Amino acid sequence: MIYRQYVSPKIYMPYLKFFRFDTDAAPPVPNLFLSSPINDAMTRHEDSIVVGVLAFQGAFNEHVQLLRSAAKSLGVKDSSKAKWIFTEVRTTEQLSRCDGLIIPGGESTTMSLVAARSQMLDPLRDFVKVRRKPTWGTCAGLILLAECANRTKKGGQELIGGIDVRVNRNHFGRQTESFEADLDLPFLASADGAEFNTSRHPFKAVFIRAPVVEKILFAKDGVQTDEGAKDETVIAPSRAPEGNIAKKTVGGQVEVMATLPKRTAPLPTKAETAYTEENVGDIIAVRQGNVFGTSFHPELTGDPRIHVWWLEQILEDVKQRRDASESTTL
């Protein structure tokens, strides 16, 4: 059972600073070298696991807070007792320390332009596509991690890429059409615990000017050139994985992780959707290899369950990489 509730934008007023209404305006460029207690205190130890949150714009602080809550929940059952470090990422040096990365909700055009001006686009692409480190994008982050995005002016936004999908920006409408929906997310069952059974305890997702996965593309080496020929469509550049560890994490086809069964009314463009059957609905969460994306904002809910699951994915990836590294030194 999916419960959808349209809510007044006033409820989300504290978060409106994360979203720009005039997408044609030049975005402000933040001081990328502002210190923060998180970054200044970060000292990496050999047995620590560092998870970064891209902090150019958007709800990055909310992600950090939920990561801390998730680590406490995970620590109760995690026999390895991992030492987690959560940090805001604004520079290539900070990114290089990370074992995993979250790209938060916000305004994807702003994030892309700031990343380009701060010489961070290529390091981000290398992190996701060359080193194949675990990366999760929420809302705007999903757009940036898609290999293709439509409703976008040519040259107006660059993508990082990583998931072979085409996303439709602002699929659910404007800010005033924001809504919440109770979701059943079966993939959370792997995180254990009765509270992770979302068929009984749904995940209340927040959708604000959210994208949707419009089409799942065939995985291919190189650029999605066929998609790039379409109007108002941008595509991500190609990057090949380097090293045996990175190559082992290359995923096959895209896995659909969640859908929104009750479809919203189509936008005036009547854009093609990935699935047309009414009982399937809009695709709002996908995964391919090391990259995970959600249309909605888990960081605005206070519910850490997806973050717990994501930390488990990073923990497994780190273990595999360290085991592989140790085996090569023997």
Protein Blocks (a to p, Z undefined) as FASTA:
>chain_A
ZZdddddfklmmmmmmmpcfblmbccddddfkbccfklmmpccdfkbccddddffbcjfl
lmmmmmmmmmmmmmmmmmnlpacdddddfbfklmmmpcbdcddeddfklmmmmmmmnopm
mmmmmmmmmnopacddehjlmmmmpcbdehiaehkaccebjiacdddehklopfklgccd
ddddfklmmngpjklmmklmccddddehiacdfbdcdddedjdfklmmpghiacdddddd
edjklmmmpccddddfbdcfbacdddfklpacfblcfklopafbdcehjbccdfbdfkln
opaklmmmmmmmmmmmmmmmmmmmmmmmZZ
